[in-house]
Amino acid sequence: APDTVVLQVGDTATASGVGVDTAGSALLDLPVGWASSSPEIATVDATGVVTARAIGSAEVTASHEGFSRQAAVIVEPPPAIGLEPPSVVFTAAVGAGNPSPQTVNVVNAGGANLTGLSLDSVSYDPGASDWLDATLSGAEAPATLGLTAATALLTTVGTFSAGVSLRSDVATNSPSELMVSLVLTPGQPAALVKTAGDNQTVVAGLAVPVAPTVIVRDAFGNARPDVDVVFTVTGGNGSVTGAIATTDAQGLASVGSWTVQTDATSPSGPNGGRYPNTLEAAVTGVGSVTFTTDAIYSFATHVEPIFAASCTFGPCHAPAAVPPQLTPGVAHAQLVGVPSACAAGVLRVAAGQAGQSALIQLMDSVAVGGCVRSMPPRNRLADSLRNVVRSWIRNNALDN
């Protein structure tokens, strides 16, 4: 007796062996011998004291003159704190309220009984604290650990960690820590801000070198990814590619390309020879911002081809013909800031002053001193072509 002995490693128990006669009466003072089937699991001494040596099972036998009986010895592991699941992750958007509470099952991962359970402490990694509330349903396994994350005071996107410590005086792994993570994602889009590509100056017909770019943020200033931004040309007759762009992990979105244009149909052209082009970036429910870029005419791209088609045929302004020479590569130097032979004090091209430039006056069929013939002499150029030259001069007659 007893029929079964349950121990943990290092524990002892005393077994007894008593002989009985055929009537079932105890026979006292009979010598009893003792033996163990697996001494590496459990040993038994001459007095019946059983000692647990290792986890497993064995039999101890009590015997007397050919009579014997066995008792089972079970050596089980000590109690241990088990957590199911072993870790917990909360996910919430900033400003969207608390995530749903979660529970963890506290079980006995060893042997015997896991008792004396208690919450020890909650520790936090740097960045955020006091966001986790933990409760334990009881002091003996199985029990339930309840977890609630409070996010109202947290406004920064990121992953925050906490450790919930559980204790038991009988558990071999006490204290045991449950790791809890809180993943905060950006809130709803609330702000749209320009970050690059505004206030550029670009030759007409070309794409801006810096693509207009915006950043989308939530109400707390966190960059908001996965938001569609729609880019729309609102002025200047330009065009875009990639008109719908989705913000990246940094909350940024850029138009694919924006090609700007001028409008040479205006009889006078804009002040300064610069044609405003506008592009709107908009997010539904948030609002829009506007990018402005000035399109200008290029001497090489727009003005020289007019001269080549209308003015450089002989015997006009071709090489070795009537000055100024208007062929590519030399025309700019022979026009801008060079005195006209038509009238004293009048420049062929006065940078920034189209109305005071002999070139424009003659192209408009206005006599300049002794020069009374329109340029070109046969057919006056179309208004749109003359406006290209006029706008180029107003933009300081650049050698661009």
ABEGO torsion letter per residue (X at the ends): OBABBBBBBGBBBBBBBBBBBAAGBBBBGBBBBBBBABAAABBBBAAGBBBBABBEBBBBBBBBGGBBBBBBBBBBBBBBBBBOBABBBBBBBBGAEBBBBBBBBBBBABBEBBBGBBBABBBBBBGBBGABBBBBABABOBBBBBBBBBAAABABBEBBBBBBBBBBAABAAOBBBBBBBBBBBBBBBABBBBABGBGBBBBBGBBBABBBBBBBBBAAGBBBBGBBBBBBBABGGBBBBGABBBBBAAGBBBBABBBBBBBAABAAEBBGGBBBBBBBBBBBGAEBBBBBBBBBBBAAAAAAAAAAAAAABOABABBGBBOBBABBGAAAAAABGBBBAABBGBBABBBGBAAABAAAAAAAGBBBEABABBOBAABBBBAAAAAAAAAAAAAGGBBX
